[in-house]
Each structure stands twice: as structure tokens, then as C-alpha cells.
Amino acid sequence: MEVKRRDRINQKMQTLQKLVPNSSKTDKASMLDEVIDHLKQLQATVQMMNRMSSMMMPMAMPQLAQMSVMANMAQMAQMAQMGLGMINMAGPLAQPAYPGLTQPMMHTSTPFQQQQQQAQPNGMEAYSRMMAMCQKLGQQQTKPGSSKE
């Protein structure tokens, strides 16, 4: 009975060691310390991601609204072109009075919006910056001189 319990504990410790990147400890106390440190780092990463997403959401709202408007305009232009194609089959009398109205708008953003979009990092760039900050935070917390609980 005791042997089975020890085997289960050893299996669980091996599983924990596989889950922690760069884990090199063999004794159980050191392995548990590594797991605790890793979990703290993951917690800090999640907290940072939550903070970043709450800060990024207001900046992303104008872009999302603009993308929605542009998608609607493209869909309307596509529908207008499809309708125009059917009308053209009827003969030359069915030509629209203003042909330019059926052409989709190719560039709808203002210079201010272009500058704003360039100033905002895209998703991967923002994520990379955030991960770098989290790694620095994790390294500062795990330095030998820092206090351990």
C-alpha cells in the first residue's frame, strides 16, 4: 500500500518536472520550489496580460469601428457591382447615370487615422512587448537576493 502511494507521488513529481521549463532539480523540495516559482511567474504574466488587454481595448475600439464600416462599404459596393452586372446584360439603356457611384472606395482613412494606426502596435508586437516585461518581472522576483516566502 505504501509502495503504491510512493510510486504515485513519484509519477506526479515527474509530471510536474515535465511541466516546468528548464527544470533540473531532482529532490522533491527543490522541484516544488521550482514549480512554485513557475506558477508565480505565470500568475504575473496573466495579470500583466489582463492589464494590457484592458488598456488595449479602448485603443482598439476606433479601429474595430472603422473596420466594420469599411467591411459594410465593401459589401455594399460588391452588391452594387453584382446588380450592375445584371443590368448591363439588359442592354446599354440600363447604364447608371453616375458610373463612379458603383466603384468601391479604396482608401477611406484620413491622414490622422493613418498616423494613429502607425502609432499603435499590432497584436503580436504588443504581445511581444508584454512578454518581455513579464520575463523581466519574473527575473527580478527570482533573483537570489530577493526575499522568498
Beta strands, then each sheet from edge to edge (+ up, - down):
end
